[in-house]
Amino acid sequence: MEQLLSVLKELHPEVDFETAEGLVTGGILTSLDIIALIAEINAAFDVEVSAEEIVPENFDSAKTIWAMVERLMDED
């Protein structure tokens, strides 16, 4: 989770991702941010975020992003 938080802070240092929610629905993360984040997740955690996973529910908070990453790591 710390590595994920680090990646998120690189995208938006002004946001407290440990408590922030509504990252997508609140407009904090843009579509370009999500593309960059997916590339970082794929590289950092050796998983592949498929198109089916790219839904607002999976990216609306650090917790939901981390839950998706853990699920993808378990599938490998």
Buried (B, 14 or more C-beta within 10 A) or exposed (E): EEEBBEBBBEBBEEBEBEEBBEBBEEEBBEEEBBEBBBEBBEEEBEBEBEEEBBEEEBBBBBBBBBEBBEEBEEEE
